[in-house]
Amino acid sequence: MKTRLFSLAPPLALAALLSACATGPDAPLRIDTSYTSANQDSRAQFLVLHYTVLDYDKSLKVLTTGGLVSAHYLVRDEPPTVYRLVDENRRAWHAGASFWGGATNLNSASIGIEIVNPGFKETPEGRVYAPFSQAQIDAVIKLCKEIVARHGIRPERIIGHADIAPGRKQDPGPQFPWKQFAEAGLIPWPDVAQVAAKTPAYEALLPDAAWVQDKLARIGYNVPRHGELDTLTKETIATFQMKYRPAKYDGLLDAETAALLDVATTPGGMLMLKGDPQGPTRPYTSRW
């Protein structure tokens, strides 16, 4: 009997020692995960699309080394390939000084996608933007759908770098086919019938700068509210035109641009397309 007790002593002593360690000041904190709050959502509230202005090799180097810039994803052009560079649960450095719908410093609440594209070049005929291949756009649309499904990102929060920094940034530029993203059910699009109906009234009389700034601000842009058509307001108009009327993005207010701004800020003016531009639609209202 004594022998048996002696043989048990070392394990008992070890257990006591471990028990003491587990409850001591240096022990790891035990976290009970039995309960989950219903009051939560994803930290990723925005999805921001960029172009790289570099070829693939240079883009990858800049985004993965000491260039102080990064993105969650890089979408290559040839062949179209998606690379994850930063985990979605971590912050990437892609947005910089930014604003959309009252939110600032969007790095902390966004997922960034960089798309390999040379951007623009200046020519004697003016600035010329490079196109995107359809295969590359298809890959971006599919990636966006998967990100939106994971994080519940709202349609009005799928935006371009230019939207959150007008004037300072132009990407993804007027060659980027935002209409395809609307047709894929990702973003809302102005009702073309309402735009056509409102255009004649604005051909007769254009609204003033204060009206324009109010409309741009209601969409989400960071614009001054002093009632003057200054440089930043014009650059913001051009950014809006690049998305919804890329055939002409001169930053000047005309009847069609005014109608687009009106429709974009009128309840029922923005529509969510059901994957088919000829199919059923439903009105969409931004929920800031």
TORDOVEX-477160 format. One line per field, with one value per residue (C-alpha): residue number from 0; residue in one letter; y, x, z. Coordinates in steps of 0.2 Angstrom, whole numbers, always signed. Layout:
nr: NUM/... $
rest: A/... $
c2: Y/... $
c1: X/... $
c3: Z/... $
This chain:
nr: 0/1/2/3/4/5/6/7/8/9/10/11/12/13/14/15/16/17/18/19/20/21/22/23/24/25/26/27/28/29/30/31/32/33/34/35/36/37/38/39/40/41/42/43/44/45/46/47/48/49/50/51/52/53/54/55/56/57/58/59/60/61/62/63/64/65/66/67/68/69/70/71/72/73/74/75/76/77/78/79/80/81/82/83/84/85/86/87/88/89/90/91/92/93/94/95/96/97/98/99/100/101/102/103/104/105/106/107/108/109/110/111/112/113/114/115/116/117/118/119/120/121/122/123/124/125/126/127/128/129/130/131/132/133/134/135/136/137/138/139/140/141/142/143/144/145/146/147/148/149/150/151/152/153/154/155/156/157/158/159/160/161/162/163/164/165/166/167/168/169/170/171/172/173/174/175/176/177/178/179/180/181/182/183/184/185/186/187/188/189/190/191/192/193/194/195/196/197/198/199/200/201/202/203/204/205/206/207/208/209/210/211/212/213/214/215/216/217/218/219/220/221/222/223/224/225/226/227/228/229/230/231/232/233/234/235/236/237/238/239/240/241/242/243/244/245/246/247/248/249/250/251/252/253/254/255/256/257/258/259/260/261/262/263/264/265/266/267/268/269/270/271/272/273/274/275/276/277/278/279/280/281/282/283/284/285/286/287 $
rest: M/K/T/R/L/F/S/L/A/P/P/L/A/L/A/A/L/L/S/A/C/A/T/G/P/D/A/P/L/R/I/D/T/S/Y/T/S/A/N/Q/D/S/R/A/Q/F/L/V/L/H/Y/T/V/L/D/Y/D/K/S/L/K/V/L/T/T/G/G/L/V/S/A/H/Y/L/V/R/D/E/P/P/T/V/Y/R/L/V/D/E/N/R/R/A/W/H/A/G/A/S/F/W/G/G/A/T/N/L/N/S/A/S/I/G/I/E/I/V/N/P/G/F/K/E/T/P/E/G/R/V/Y/A/P/F/S/Q/A/Q/I/D/A/V/I/K/L/C/K/E/I/V/A/R/H/G/I/R/P/E/R/I/I/G/H/A/D/I/A/P/G/R/K/Q/D/P/G/P/Q/F/P/W/K/Q/F/A/E/A/G/L/I/P/W/P/D/V/A/Q/V/A/A/K/T/P/A/Y/E/A/L/L/P/D/A/A/W/V/Q/D/K/L/A/R/I/G/Y/N/V/P/R/H/G/E/L/D/T/L/T/K/E/T/I/A/T/F/Q/M/K/Y/R/P/A/K/Y/D/G/L/L/D/A/E/T/A/A/L/L/D/V/A/T/T/P/G/G/M/L/M/L/K/G/D/P/Q/G/P/T/R/P/Y/T/S/R/W $
c2: +0/+12/+8/+12/+29/+32/+28/+40/+55/+62/+63/+71/+83/+87/+90/+102/+111/+113/+118/+132/+138/+138/+150/+161/+179/+173/+160/+163/+171/+158/+165/+158/+158/+151/+166/+177/+194/+197/+215/+215/+216/+215/+227/+229/+241/+247/+240/+251/+248/+255/+253/+251/+263/+249/+233/+217/+214/+232/+232/+216/+223/+239/+231/+218/+226/+242/+255/+259/+254/+238/+231/+215/+209/+212/+207/+203/+207/+194/+181/+187/+181/+186/+187/+189/+200/+205/+195/+202/+204/+215/+233/+236/+253/+258/+272/+285/+302/+297/+301/+293/+296/+304/+290/+295/+286/+271/+260/+254/+249/+244/+230/+236/+229/+234/+231/+230/+244/+257/+271/+286/+295/+313/+315/+330/+326/+326/+312/+295/+281/+262/+250/+234/+217/+209/+193/+204/+213/+196/+191/+207/+206/+188/+193/+208/+196/+184/+199/+206/+189/+187/+205/+211/+227/+238/+243/+261/+257/+248/+263/+269/+277/+293/+293/+294/+306/+316/+327/+318/+301/+296/+277/+266/+279/+282/+265/+255/+248/+252/+248/+230/+230/+237/+223/+210/+216/+224/+243/+254/+263/+278/+275/+280/+283/+296/+304/+306/+313/+326/+332/+344/+354/+356/+361/+376/+381/+373/+373/+383/+377/+376/+363/+353/+352/+347/+333/+327/+327/+317/+304/+302/+314/+326/+343/+361/+369/+387/+388/+391/+381/+379/+367/+353/+354/+353/+338/+329/+332/+324/+309/+307/+308/+295/+283/+286/+295/+291/+297/+315/+319/+337/+342/+355/+355/+351/+346/+327/+328/+338/+325/+311/+320/+323/+305/+298/+308/+305/+291/+277/+285/+272/+254/+237/+227/+208/+202/+206/+224/+219/+210/+215/+229/+236/+254/+256/+269/+272/+269/+280 $
c1: +0/+14/+23/+7/+5/+23/+21/+6/+15/+24/+9/-1/+13/+14/-5/-5/+10/+0/-15/-6/+2/-15/-22/-7/-4/+6/-7/-15/-33/-46/-60/-77/-85/-101/-111/-112/-120/-133/-127/-112/-107/-91/-77/-77/-90/-83/-76/-64/-58/-41/-30/-11/-4/+10/+12/+10/+28/+30/+12/+16/+33/+26/+11/+21/+37/+42/+32/+20/+5/-4/-21/-31/-31/-22/-30/-18/-22/-13/-18/-32/-27/-33/-19/-23/-10/-18/-30/-47/-47/-32/-30/-22/-15/-24/-37/-26/-35/-52/-71/-87/-104/-98/-85/-66/-50/-57/-42/-49/-66/-63/-57/-46/-44/-30/-32/-17/-19/-8/-20/-19/-6/-6/-7/-9/-27/-29/-28/-31/-36/-31/-45/-48/-50/-66/-58/-50/-67/-76/-63/-65/-84/-83/-71/-83/-98/-88/-82/-99/-107/-94/-96/-113/-106/-120/-121/-118/-102/-94/-84/-69/-53/-58/-75/-67/-53/-60/-47/-32/-36/-44/-44/-52/-55/-68/-64/-69/-86/-97/-113/-107/-106/-124/-130/-121/-132/-118/-121/-137/-139/-149/-166/-163/-181/-181/-165/-172/-188/-179/-166/-177/-181/-162/-159/-170/-162/-147/-147/-134/-118/-126/-138/-125/-114/-129/-133/-115/-114/-130/-123/-108/-94/-84/-87/-87/-104/-100/-111/-96/-91/-73/-60/-64/-82/-78/-67/-80/-93/-80/-78/-97/-98/-84/-95/-112/-108/-91/-93/-90/-82/-77/-82/-95/-113/-124/-142/-139/-127/-140/-153/-142/-138/-157/-161/-147/-154/-172/-181/-184/-172/-158/-162/-154/-154/-156/-141/-150/-151/-168/-174/-184/-177/-181/-178/-164/-161/-145/-145/-131 $
c3: +0/+4/-12/-22/-13/-17/-35/-36/-28/-43/-54/-40/-37/-56/-57/-42/-50/-66/-57/-48/-64/-73/-60/-57/-63/-78/-84/-101/-99/-102/-114/-113/-131/-126/-130/-146/-148/-161/-162/-174/-192/-202/-200/-219/-223/-240/-255/-265/-282/-289/-304/-302/-315/-316/-325/-315/-310/-303/-296/-286/-280/-274/-265/-256/-251/-242/-253/-238/-249/-250/-255/-250/-268/-284/-301/-314/-333/-343/-338/-327/-310/-292/-279/-260/-253/-236/-226/-226/-207/-207/-213/-230/-234/-250/-247/-239/-235/-239/-236/-242/-235/-218/-215/-216/-215/-225/-223/-206/-213/-231/-243/-257/-274/-285/-304/-315/-328/-334/-330/-342/-353/-359/-378/-389/-391/-372/-358/-364/-352/-355/-357/-346/-354/-352/-344/-331/-327/-326/-313/-303/-303/-297/-283/-278/-277/-265/-254/-253/-248/-234/-227/-232/-240/-246/-264/-262/-253/-268/-274/-284/-277/-286/-277/-260/-265/-280/-289/-280/-288/-304/-303/-309/-322/-336/-345/-330/-334/-319/-329/-329/-310/-310/-322/-310/-296/-286/-287/-290/-307/-311/-319/-338/-340/-326/-332/-350/-342/-331/-344/-354/-339/-335/-353/-350/-334/-325/-306/-296/-288/-271/-278/-286/-270/-260/-273/-273/-254/-253/-264/-253/-260/-249/-257/-251/-247/-251/-267/-278/-293/-288/-293/-281/-285/-304/-300/-291/-305/-317/-305/-305/-324/-326/-317/-324/-340/-345/-363/-357/-340/-342/-324/-331/-326/-341/-342/-343/-328/-318/-322/-317/-300/-298/-301/-290/-275/-278/-269/-282/-294/-292/-297/-293/-308/-307/-316/-333/-339/-348/-333/-317/-307/-290/-283/-271/-258/-249/-230/-223 $
